[in-house]
Each structure stands twice: as C-alpha cells, then as structure tokens.
Amino acid sequence: MPTLEQARQFYVDADPVHDFDHIQRVLALAERIARAEGADIEIVRAAVLLHDASGATPGAESGARAKHHEASAEFAGALLAAEGWPAERIEAVLHCIRAHRFRGSETPRTLEAQILFDCDKLDVLGAIGVARTVAYAALAGQPLTGEPSELFKTTGQKEPGEPHTPYHEFLFKLGRVKDRLHTPTARKLAEERHRYLEEYFERLAREVKGEM
C-alpha cells in the first residue's frame, strides 16, 4: 500500500474537486467509520488512497470521468500486485474502487466497499459539499446560481440550453445521497450534513431574489 506521501503524487494534476485534500478527508472519515463498524482498515485505507488515482478530473477526455472508477481500479491492481499483495486482497480493494461511484453499476457488496462509498459521498455533503459543488460548476464553465426549470424539478431532465448550477446538482444528486448510504455511522453523520445543504440552498435562493 502506498504511503500518504506516495499517494500524494497520484493527484498532483488533480482539480480542486478530486485533489489530494479530498483523499485526506475521505481517509479520515473512512478510518473513523472502519473502526466503528469493524472493517478491515488496511483494505479500506488502500482503496481510499487509490480510488480517484486515474481519470477523475472533470473536463478530461470525453467519457473518462464516467469510467474513472474502472481506470483507478486497474491502476490500483498493478500497483498492489507490484507490492506483492495476495490476489484475494487485491480484489477486495479493487471491488471497493469499482463500486464507489454514485452512478456506477457495481453495488458495494463488502463492508469495506460500503465504507468507501459512504465516505466518498459524505464529502459531497455539508460545508465541504457546497465548496466542491461550486468549484465543479466553475471548472465546467457553468453559472453559480439559477432557477432550475419545472421540467428538471419534476423529471431531472433539463430544457435545451439549460445550465447545470450547484442547485441543479443538489436536486439531481446531493439531496439523495443520505438515503443511499450503507453504514449506520455514515448515515448518522449524513443527517446533519444534509440539513446544512438544505439550509444553504434555501438561503442562496432568497439572497438571489434580494430577500436577504
């Protein structure tokens, strides 16, 4: 397993949304939850350090971001094999990485995979969730404010030319995250972080209208 300093090198070109600070935040949460839930901390730690190591940067080659969990798993597999990890433990780490994506097709089946999924998602909630969502919109050249269309509010589909603001992302993804978490410890942490997001976007809407 790479050390923290070795892992830092995998993220030197990362954007502010998926940089090494994100890895460190997820790691702190994951170690805390792994201890609380009785998980294999070595598997969890390796998966956290490597889960965004390849292809996670927004604006990368078309389609690369959507497959970054697969690219990162491939990267991790080669690295851990070179370190001499047993095949079954390598696969345990790779399953965590492949299953961590919110819109991914592989369901986290193990406790370790559920912890990586949960901690990666906790990092899009609360105050850091606001900061990351705003940063993502800026990186994508999207406006920071704007009222979603009625079509988007009811179906999740945007009108032609409709932007994807941070509030769109809250309605589309962030507001649903707490109900997708697996571990009791993560679900408890998510409740307060979710309330913060709700309050933030309610206040933002009032400020945009000049009501505050």
C-alpha positions as CSV (number, residue, x, y, z in Angstrom):
1,M,0.0,0.0,0.0
2,P,1.4,3.4,-0.9
3,T,2.2,5.8,2.0
4,L,0.4,9.1,2.2
5,E,3.3,10.9,0.5
6,Q,3.5,8.4,-2.3
7,A,-0.3,8.6,-2.8
8,R,0.0,12.4,-3.0
9,Q,2.0,12.1,-6.2
10,F,-1.0,10.4,-7.9
11,Y,-3.0,13.6,-7.5
12,V,-0.6,16.4,-8.4
13,D,-2.5,17.3,-11.5
14,A,-6.0,16.9,-10.0
15,D,-8.6,19.6,-9.9
16,P,-9.8,21.1,-6.6
17,V,-12.8,18.7,-6.5
18,H,-10.8,15.5,-6.7
19,D,-7.4,16.5,-5.3
20,F,-5.4,15.1,-2.5
21,D,-7.3,17.1,0.1
22,H,-10.4,15.1,-0.9
23,I,-8.4,11.9,-0.4
24,Q,-7.3,13.0,3.0
25,R,-10.8,14.0,4.1
26,V,-12.2,10.7,2.9
27,L,-9.4,8.8,4.6
28,A,-10.1,10.5,7.9
29,L,-13.8,9.6,7.7
30,A,-13.1,6.1,6.4
31,E,-10.7,5.2,9.2
32,R,-13.2,6.5,11.8
33,I,-16.1,4.5,10.3
34,A,-14.0,1.4,9.7
35,R,-13.1,1.3,13.4
36,A,-16.7,1.9,14.4
37,E,-18.1,-0.8,12.1
38,G,-15.3,-3.4,12.5
39,A,-14.0,-3.3,8.9
40,D,-10.5,-4.3,7.6
41,I,-8.7,-1.0,7.9
42,E,-5.9,-2.0,5.5
43,I,-8.3,-2.7,2.7
44,V,-10.2,0.5,3.4
45,R,-7.1,2.6,3.5
46,A,-5.7,1.2,0.3
47,A,-9.0,1.7,-1.5
48,V,-9.3,5.3,-0.3
49,L,-5.8,6.3,-1.3
50,L,-6.3,4.9,-4.9
51,H,-10.0,5.4,-5.7
52,D,-9.5,8.5,-7.8
53,A,-6.0,7.9,-8.9
54,S,-6.8,7.8,-12.6
55,G,-9.3,9.7,-14.8
56,A,-11.3,11.5,-12.2
57,T,-10.6,15.1,-13.3
58,P,-13.6,16.9,-14.8
59,G,-13.0,18.0,-18.4
60,A,-10.7,15.1,-19.1
61,E,-11.0,13.1,-22.3
62,S,-14.7,12.7,-23.1
63,G,-16.1,9.8,-21.1
64,A,-13.0,9.3,-19.0
65,R,-14.6,10.8,-15.8
66,A,-17.5,8.4,-16.1
67,K,-15.1,5.5,-16.1
68,H,-12.6,6.7,-13.6
69,H,-13.6,4.0,-11.1
70,E,-12.5,1.4,-13.7
71,A,-9.3,3.2,-14.6
72,S,-8.4,3.7,-10.9
73,A,-9.1,0.0,-10.2
74,E,-6.8,-1.0,-13.0
75,F,-4.1,1.4,-11.7
76,A,-4.5,0.1,-8.2
77,G,-4.3,-3.5,-9.2
78,A,-1.0,-3.1,-11.0
79,L,0.4,-1.1,-8.0
80,L,-0.7,-3.6,-5.3
81,A,0.5,-6.6,-7.4
82,A,3.9,-5.0,-7.7
83,E,4.0,-4.6,-3.9
84,G,3.3,-8.4,-3.6
85,W,-0.3,-8.2,-2.2
86,P,-2.2,-11.5,-2.3
87,A,-4.7,-11.8,-5.1
88,E,-7.7,-12.0,-2.9
89,R,-6.8,-8.9,-1.0
90,I,-6.1,-7.0,-4.2
91,E,-9.5,-8.0,-5.5
92,A,-11.1,-6.8,-2.2
93,V,-9.5,-3.3,-2.8
94,L,-10.5,-3.3,-6.5
95,H,-14.1,-4.1,-5.7
96,C,-14.2,-1.1,-3.3
97,I,-12.8,1.2,-6.0
98,R,-15.1,-0.1,-8.8
99,A,-18.2,0.2,-6.5
100,H,-17.5,3.7,-5.1
101,R,-19.2,5.7,-7.9
102,F,-22.7,7.1,-7.2
103,R,-23.9,6.4,-10.7
104,G,-21.8,3.2,-11.1
105,S,-23.2,-0.2,-12.0
106,E,-21.3,-2.3,-9.4
107,T,-23.0,-2.4,-6.0
108,P,-20.7,-2.3,-2.9
109,R,-21.1,-5.8,-1.5
110,T,-18.5,-5.8,1.2
111,L,-18.4,-3.7,4.4
112,E,-15.1,-2.1,3.2
113,A,-16.7,-1.2,-0.2
114,Q,-19.7,0.3,1.6
115,I,-17.4,2.4,3.8
116,L,-15.5,3.8,0.8
117,F,-18.8,4.6,-1.0
118,D,-20.2,6.2,2.1
119,C,-17.2,8.3,2.9
120,D,-16.7,9.5,-0.7
121,K,-20.4,10.6,-0.6
122,L,-20.2,12.3,2.8
123,D,-17.6,14.6,1.2
124,V,-20.3,16.0,-1.1
125,L,-22.5,17.0,1.8
126,G,-22.2,19.7,4.4
127,A,-19.9,22.8,4.1
128,I,-17.3,21.0,2.0
129,G,-20.1,19.7,-0.3
130,V,-21.1,23.3,-1.0
131,A,-17.5,24.3,-1.7
132,R,-16.9,21.3,-4.0
133,T,-20.2,21.8,-5.9
134,V,-19.4,25.4,-6.6
135,A,-15.8,24.5,-7.6
136,Y,-17.1,21.9,-10.0
137,A,-19.6,24.3,-11.6
138,A,-16.8,26.9,-12.1
139,L,-14.5,24.2,-13.6
140,A,-17.3,23.2,-16.0
141,G,-18.0,26.8,-17.0
142,Q,-21.5,26.7,-15.5
143,P,-23.2,29.6,-13.7
144,L,-23.2,29.5,-9.9
145,T,-26.8,30.5,-9.5
146,G,-30.0,30.0,-11.5
147,E,-33.5,28.5,-11.1
148,P,-34.0,25.0,-12.4
149,S,-36.8,24.6,-14.9
150,E,-40.0,22.9,-13.9
151,L,-39.1,20.0,-16.3
152,F,-35.8,19.5,-14.3
153,K,-37.6,19.7,-11.0
154,T,-40.1,17.0,-11.9
155,T,-38.1,14.7,-14.2
156,G,-34.4,15.5,-13.8
157,Q,-34.2,16.4,-17.5
158,K,-33.0,19.8,-18.5
159,E,-34.6,22.1,-21.1
160,P,-32.5,22.7,-24.2
161,G,-29.7,25.0,-23.2
162,E,-30.4,24.9,-19.5
163,P,-27.2,25.1,-17.4
164,H,-26.3,22.8,-14.5
165,T,-25.9,25.1,-11.5
166,P,-24.9,23.9,-8.0
167,Y,-28.6,23.9,-7.1
168,H,-29.3,21.6,-10.1
169,E,-26.7,19.3,-8.7
170,F,-28.3,19.4,-5.2
171,L,-31.7,18.4,-6.7
172,F,-30.1,15.8,-9.1
173,K,-27.7,14.1,-6.7
174,L,-26.7,15.8,-3.4
175,G,-30.2,15.8,-1.9
176,R,-30.4,12.0,-2.5
177,V,-27.1,11.0,-1.1
178,K,-28.0,10.4,2.5
179,D,-30.6,7.8,1.5
180,R,-28.0,5.8,-0.5
181,L,-25.5,5.3,2.4
182,H,-25.0,1.9,3.8
183,T,-23.4,2.1,7.3
184,P,-25.1,3.3,10.4
185,T,-22.2,5.5,11.3
186,A,-22.2,7.3,7.9
187,R,-26.0,7.7,7.9
188,K,-25.8,9.4,11.3
189,L,-23.1,11.8,10.0
190,A,-25.1,12.5,6.8
191,E,-28.2,13.8,8.6
192,E,-26.6,16.9,9.9
193,R,-24.6,17.5,6.7
194,H,-27.7,17.1,4.6
195,R,-29.6,19.7,6.8
196,Y,-26.7,22.2,6.2
197,L,-27.0,21.7,2.4
198,E,-30.8,22.3,2.5
199,E,-30.4,25.4,4.6
200,Y,-27.6,26.7,2.3
201,F,-29.6,26.4,-0.9
202,E,-32.7,27.8,0.7
203,R,-30.7,30.8,1.8
204,L,-29.0,31.1,-1.6
205,A,-32.4,31.3,-3.3
206,R,-33.5,34.1,-1.0
207,E,-30.3,36.1,-1.5
208,V,-30.5,35.7,-5.3
209,K,-34.0,37.2,-5.1
210,G,-32.8,40.1,-2.9
211,E,-34.9,38.8,0.1
212,M,-31.9,38.9,2.5
